């Protein structure tokens, strides 16, 4: 069992009977979905799940987890997901899979937001290893690009997976991947991006993490803000 699997199994053991659980998207989230479904089958654990993407929805259905539509919930007991980067203040970079809106909605709806990572996801500042994704209204992308350039950001539209067009999110937005100067602190950048018209959502998850679980060398390290 690798560190990702270990931390996912650890989090699944923390889920209590009767909880409504938000399911993240990505490799670590998939391990969590599998581990949670195993508890449902073997222990008779009663949970309801809400998925953050078509991918996690299909994974949950594959394992027989009962699903609620996101439109039918206003609050979750807990949202469980991975992250692309985590800084020392537990800010996150997410959205390389381009499901930013649903993921942030569920992160904010969760009474708790558990983030599951291995040690490789720790960084000194958000944007250290990856561009920050901005989900943008298609007709506004050039105006957004101009505004982020005034913040020192350099961005380009994300190509589609097969390279013959542009990546499009599940509800029709484009994704602008932007590299910002490292001296821009996360809080300031988060606030600036929140204020730009034409950005549907962005990949900085600031002040949302309630517990970080890190798998490292066979151990689980638990950290709170």
C-alpha positions as CSV (number, residue, x, y, z in Angstrom):
1,X,0.0,0.0,0.0
2,X,1.5,3.4,-1.0
3,X,1.1,6.6,1.0
4,X,-1.9,7.8,-1.1
5,X,-3.8,4.6,-0.5
6,X,-2.8,4.6,3.2
7,X,-4.1,8.2,3.8
8,X,-7.3,7.5,1.9
9,X,-8.0,4.3,3.9
10,X,-7.3,6.3,7.1
11,X,-9.8,9.0,6.2
12,X,-12.4,6.4,5.2
13,X,-12.2,4.9,8.7
14,X,-13.1,8.4,10.2
15,X,-16.4,8.5,8.4
16,X,-19.4,7.9,10.8
17,X,-22.7,6.3,10.3
18,X,-25.3,8.7,8.7
19,X,-22.9,11.2,7.3
20,X,-23.4,12.9,4.0
21,X,-20.0,12.9,2.3
22,X,-18.6,14.9,-0.6
23,X,-16.4,12.9,-2.9
24,X,-13.4,14.6,-4.6
25,X,-11.8,13.9,-7.9
26,X,-8.4,12.3,-8.7
27,X,-6.3,9.4,-7.8
28,X,-6.3,9.9,-4.0
29,X,-10.1,10.5,-4.0
30,X,-10.6,7.3,-6.0
31,X,-8.8,5.4,-3.3
32,X,-11.0,7.0,-0.7
33,X,-14.2,6.2,-2.7
34,X,-13.1,2.6,-2.9
35,X,-12.2,2.4,0.8
36,X,-15.5,4.0,1.8
37,X,-17.5,1.6,-0.4
38,X,-15.7,-1.3,1.2
39,X,-16.9,-0.2,4.7
40,X,-20.5,0.2,3.3
41,X,-20.4,-3.4,2.1
42,X,-18.5,-5.1,4.9
43,X,-19.8,-3.1,7.9
44,X,-23.2,-1.9,6.7
45,X,-22.1,1.7,7.1
46,X,-24.9,4.1,6.1
47,X,-23.8,7.1,4.2
48,X,-24.9,9.4,1.4
49,X,-22.5,10.7,-1.2
50,X,-22.3,13.8,-3.4
51,X,-19.7,13.8,-6.2
52,X,-17.6,16.6,-7.4
53,X,-17.4,15.4,-11.0
54,X,-18.6,12.9,-13.6
55,X,-15.5,10.9,-12.9
56,X,-16.1,10.6,-9.2
57,X,-19.8,9.9,-9.8
58,X,-19.0,7.0,-12.1
59,X,-16.5,5.7,-9.6
60,X,-19.0,5.9,-6.8
61,X,-21.7,4.1,-8.9
62,X,-19.1,1.4,-9.8
63,X,-18.7,0.7,-6.1
64,X,-22.4,1.0,-5.3
65,X,-22.3,4.1,-3.1
66,X,-25.7,5.9,-2.9
67,X,-25.4,9.3,-4.6
68,X,-27.3,12.5,-4.2
69,X,-27.3,15.2,-6.9
70,X,-25.4,18.3,-5.9
71,X,-28.5,20.4,-6.5
72,X,-30.3,18.5,-3.7
73,X,-27.9,19.5,-0.9
74,X,-27.0,22.7,0.9
75,X,-24.5,21.3,3.5
76,X,-22.3,18.3,3.8
77,X,-20.9,16.7,7.0
78,X,-17.5,16.4,5.3
79,X,-15.9,16.9,1.9
80,X,-12.9,14.7,1.2
81,X,-10.5,15.4,-1.7
82,X,-6.8,15.6,-2.7
83,X,-4.8,18.6,-3.8
84,X,-2.2,19.5,-6.4
85,X,-0.3,21.7,-3.9
86,X,-0.5,22.5,-0.2
87,X,1.3,25.4,1.3
88,X,2.3,25.8,5.0
89,X,-0.8,27.8,5.9
90,X,-2.9,24.9,4.3
91,X,-3.9,26.9,1.3
92,X,-4.5,24.6,-1.7
93,X,-4.0,24.5,-5.4
94,X,-6.6,22.5,-7.1
95,X,-8.3,22.2,-10.5
96,X,-5.8,20.7,-12.8
97,X,-8.6,18.3,-13.6
98,X,-10.8,21.3,-14.4
99,X,-13.7,20.7,-12.0
100,X,-13.2,23.9,-10.1
101,X,-16.7,25.1,-9.6
102,X,-18.2,21.8,-8.2
103,X,-15.1,21.2,-6.1
104,X,-15.1,24.6,-4.4
105,X,-18.9,24.5,-3.9
106,X,-18.5,21.2,-2.0
107,X,-15.5,22.4,-0.1
108,X,-17.5,25.4,1.1
109,X,-20.6,23.3,1.8
110,X,-18.7,20.9,4.0
111,X,-18.9,21.4,7.8
112,X,-15.4,19.8,7.5
113,X,-13.0,19.7,4.5
114,X,-10.5,16.9,4.8
115,X,-7.5,17.1,2.4
116,X,-5.6,13.9,1.6
117,X,-2.1,14.1,0.2
118,X,1.3,12.5,0.2
119,X,4.5,14.4,1.0
120,X,5.2,15.3,-2.7
121,X,2.3,17.8,-2.7
122,X,3.8,20.1,0.0
123,X,5.1,23.4,-1.4
124,X,6.4,26.7,0.0
125,X,3.9,28.8,-1.9
126,X,0.9,28.1,-4.1
127,X,1.8,28.0,-7.8
128,X,5.3,26.7,-7.0
129,X,5.0,23.6,-9.2
130,X,2.0,24.3,-11.4
131,X,0.2,27.2,-13.1
132,X,-3.0,28.4,-11.3
133,X,-6.1,27.4,-13.3
134,X,-8.7,30.0,-13.9
135,X,-12.1,28.8,-15.2
136,X,-13.3,31.6,-17.5
137,X,-16.3,32.5,-19.5
138,X,-15.4,31.7,-23.1
139,X,-16.2,35.2,-24.6
140,X,-14.3,36.9,-21.7
141,X,-11.0,35.0,-21.7
142,X,-9.0,37.8,-23.4
143,X,-10.3,40.4,-21.0
144,X,-9.4,38.1,-18.1
145,X,-6.0,37.5,-19.6
146,X,-5.4,41.2,-19.8
147,X,-6.4,41.8,-16.1
148,X,-4.2,38.9,-14.8
149,X,-1.3,40.3,-16.9
150,X,-1.6,43.5,-14.9
151,X,-1.0,41.4,-11.8
152,X,2.2,40.0,-13.4
153,X,0.5,36.8,-14.5
154,X,1.4,35.0,-17.7
155,X,-1.3,32.6,-19.0
156,X,-2.5,30.6,-21.8
157,X,-5.6,28.6,-22.6
158,X,-5.4,25.0,-21.7
159,X,-5.4,22.7,-24.8
160,X,-7.7,19.7,-24.9
161,X,-6.3,16.3,-24.0
162,X,-5.8,15.2,-27.6
163,X,-4.3,18.6,-28.6
164,X,-6.7,19.4,-31.4
165,X,-8.6,22.1,-29.6
166,X,-9.2,23.7,-26.2
167,X,-10.1,22.1,-22.9
168,X,-13.7,22.8,-21.9
169,X,-15.1,22.2,-18.4
170,X,-18.2,20.2,-17.6
171,X,-20.4,23.3,-18.0
172,X,-18.7,24.9,-21.0
173,X,-16.0,27.2,-19.6
174,X,-12.4,27.5,-20.8
175,X,-9.4,27.1,-18.6
176,X,-6.7,29.7,-18.5
177,X,-3.5,28.4,-16.8
178,X,-1.6,31.3,-15.3
179,X,1.9,31.6,-13.7
180,X,2.0,34.4,-11.2
181,X,5.1,36.1,-9.6
182,X,6.0,34.1,-6.4
183,X,6.1,37.4,-4.3
184,X,2.3,37.7,-4.6
185,X,1.0,36.2,-1.4
186,X,-1.9,33.7,-1.5
187,X,-4.4,35.8,0.3
188,X,-3.8,38.8,-1.9
189,X,-3.9,36.7,-5.1
190,X,-7.1,34.9,-3.9
191,X,-8.8,38.3,-3.3
192,X,-7.6,39.8,-6.6
193,X,-8.9,36.8,-8.6
194,X,-12.2,36.8,-6.8
195,X,-12.7,40.4,-8.0
196,X,-12.1,39.9,-11.7
197,X,-15.2,39.7,-13.8
198,X,-15.2,36.8,-16.3
199,X,-13.5,34.3,-13.9
200,X,-16.1,31.7,-13.0
201,X,-13.8,30.1,-10.4
202,X,-10.1,29.7,-9.8
203,X,-7.8,27.0,-8.3
204,X,-6.7,28.7,-5.1
205,X,-8.6,27.2,-2.1
206,X,-7.8,29.7,0.6
207,X,-9.0,29.3,4.2
208,X,-11.1,26.2,3.5
209,X,-9.1,23.2,4.8
210,X,-10.2,22.0,8.2
211,X,-7.8,19.0,8.4
212,X,-4.9,18.0,6.3
213,X,-3.9,14.3,6.3
214,X,-0.5,13.6,4.9
215,X,0.8,10.1,4.2
216,X,4.5,10.0,4.7
217,X,6.8,7.0,5.0
218,X,4.0,4.7,6.2
219,X,2.7,7.2,8.7
220,X,-0.3,9.5,8.7
221,X,0.4,13.1,9.9
222,X,-2.7,15.1,10.9
223,X,-2.6,18.9,10.7
224,X,-5.2,21.6,11.4
225,X,-5.0,25.3,10.6
